[in-house]
Amino acid sequence: MQAEQAPLRSRSAVTLAVALVVLLGAAGAAYLVRRHVLAEARSLNTGDYESWVGLGVDVGQVMTYGDIIMTNDGRRPIVIERAELLTNDAGAVVEEVRLLDVDAVPVGTLKGEALGYAVPVEANAIPGATMQPSQPDHRKHYQLIFVIRVSGAEATLFHSVRISYRIADRKFEKVAGYRLRLCTPKGVHCSADRRGN
């Protein structure tokens, strides 16, 4: 009887050891995948600088907003699927969004805030514009450019930007606090602070 139980215990111990190895392997693999996904999610860098801009614009006028400078700090290309200026107001609408490789234009020609349609021809339409990774010897910068039309006399506060992007087959989303306030008419004092007018 004791002789029969010994092989049974030995087989149970081996089965338990194999199950433990499989579980540890699966847990280790899941940890590595999660770590990789989190690293990819942090690839899109919107920087530490967040602008607070206020601008007086006439009703019906178009303006260009391009304060959002980004880098791809990962190892694989980032494909921008969507970029939105978020607002709870209805006085202005985004008509077009483009992504510009900063290296494609001469130094000093980037657009911050400009009245009128002032998007460089080198800027690529979204969705589908791609950000290549930075290299150790060259940090590659990209600019998001929004073309906005003022549609009503009420002030509009865009309080942040939401960027939906893809790395290979994984989708991510990032929100950053860029504030743009548009007031009417052109030339009026307009503050990006909520208390401003």
KAFEN-V353989 format. One line per field, one symbol per residue. phi: phi as a letter, one per 20 degrees, with the letter a starting at -180 (. if undefined). A space follows every 10 residues. Layout:
BEGIN
phi=???
END
This chain:
BEGIN
phi=.fffffffff ffffffffff ffffffffff ffffffffff feffdemefc fcccbecffn edcdcbeedc cdeedcfdde eacceebddc ebceebccdd fgfecfgndf eecbfneceg fffefdeofd dfffdgebee dcdecddcde dbfffcdeea ddddbcclde dcbcdceedc ddccegnffb dffgefd
END
